[in-house]
């Protein structure tokens, strides 16, 4: 599927650039949505629903610390950032989240069996 950047440049503003670099892989589904949701399911199964944490990895780059109430909270932000960054449409995000949840559940199921 054509990326938002291409549509905006062609029909709205030829000089517009997305906030995030457009990755060199398909628009559908959103990889961040899949990976973040799968990780949230697995980590939640290990640490519980309300495992709050702070993300400080971007401080050296001038961004503030981010605080999250849970792994699901963090994964939701990661998923929607793909829309705000101008690199995915909502169906790619929503279906990526659904795929990630199914993948995470499969990983948890297999971890419990081993």
C-alpha positions as CSV (number, residue, x, y, z in Angstrom):
1,X,0.0,0.0,0.0
2,X,1.1,3.5,-0.7
3,X,2.5,5.4,2.3
4,X,1.0,8.6,3.7
5,X,4.1,10.5,2.7
6,X,3.5,9.7,-0.9
7,X,-0.1,10.7,-0.9
8,X,0.5,14.0,1.0
9,X,3.4,14.9,-1.3
10,X,1.3,14.2,-4.5
11,X,-2.0,15.7,-3.5
12,X,-1.5,18.1,-0.6
13,X,2.0,19.5,-0.1
14,X,5.0,18.4,-2.2
15,X,7.4,19.6,0.4
16,X,5.9,17.8,3.4
17,X,8.1,15.3,5.2
18,X,7.0,12.9,8.0
19,X,8.2,13.4,11.5
20,X,9.8,9.9,11.4
21,X,11.9,8.5,8.6
22,X,9.8,6.3,6.3
23,X,11.2,2.7,6.7
24,X,12.1,0.6,3.8
25,X,9.4,-2.1,4.3
26,X,5.7,-2.3,3.5
27,X,3.1,0.0,5.1
28,X,0.8,-2.9,6.0
29,X,1.0,-4.0,8.8
30,X,2.8,-1.8,11.2
31,X,5.8,-3.6,12.5
32,X,6.0,-1.4,15.6
33,X,2.4,-2.2,16.4
34,X,3.0,-6.0,16.0
35,X,6.3,-6.1,18.0
36,X,5.2,-3.8,20.8
37,X,1.9,-5.5,21.3
38,X,3.4,-9.0,21.3
39,X,6.1,-7.8,23.8
40,X,3.4,-6.2,26.0
41,X,1.4,-9.5,26.2
42,X,4.5,-11.5,27.1
43,X,5.9,-9.0,29.6
44,X,2.5,-8.6,31.2
45,X,2.2,-12.3,31.7
46,X,5.5,-12.3,33.5
47,X,5.3,-9.0,35.5
48,X,1.6,-8.3,35.8
49,X,-0.9,-5.8,34.5
50,X,0.3,-2.7,36.4
51,X,4.1,-2.8,36.1
52,X,4.9,0.9,35.9
53,X,8.3,1.9,34.5
54,X,10.2,4.9,33.1
55,X,11.9,5.0,29.7
56,X,15.0,7.2,29.8
57,X,16.7,5.9,26.6
58,X,16.1,9.2,24.7
59,X,17.4,11.6,27.3
60,X,20.8,11.8,25.7
61,X,19.0,13.0,22.5
62,X,17.2,15.8,24.3
63,X,13.9,14.1,24.8
64,X,12.3,13.8,28.3
65,X,11.8,10.6,30.3
66,X,8.6,8.8,29.5
67,X,6.6,7.1,32.2
68,X,4.2,4.3,31.6
69,X,1.6,2.6,33.8
70,X,2.0,-0.7,32.1
71,X,3.5,-2.6,29.1
72,X,0.2,-2.2,27.3
73,X,0.3,1.5,27.9
74,X,3.8,1.7,26.3
75,X,2.8,-0.5,23.4
76,X,-0.3,1.6,22.7
77,X,1.9,4.7,22.5
78,X,4.4,2.9,20.2
79,X,1.6,1.8,17.9
80,X,-0.1,5.2,17.5
81,X,3.2,6.9,17.0
82,X,3.3,5.4,13.6
83,X,0.2,7.4,12.6
84,X,1.5,10.6,14.2
85,X,4.9,10.0,12.5
86,X,3.2,9.9,9.1
87,X,4.4,6.4,8.1
88,X,1.2,4.2,8.6
89,X,-2.5,4.4,8.3
90,X,-4.9,3.3,11.1
91,X,-5.8,-0.1,9.5
92,X,-2.1,-1.1,9.5
93,X,-1.8,0.0,13.1
94,X,-5.0,-1.6,14.4
95,X,-4.4,-4.9,12.6
96,X,-0.8,-4.9,13.6
97,X,-1.9,-4.6,17.3
98,X,-4.3,-7.5,16.8
99,X,-1.5,-9.6,15.2
100,X,0.9,-8.7,18.0
101,X,-1.6,-9.7,20.7
102,X,-2.2,-13.1,19.0
103,X,1.6,-13.6,18.6
104,X,2.2,-12.7,22.3
105,X,-0.5,-15.1,23.4
106,X,1.1,-17.9,21.4
107,X,4.5,-17.2,22.9
108,X,2.9,-17.2,26.4
109,X,1.1,-20.4,25.7
110,X,4.3,-22.1,24.5
111,X,6.3,-20.7,27.5
112,X,3.8,-22.3,29.8
113,X,4.1,-25.6,28.1
114,X,7.9,-25.7,28.4
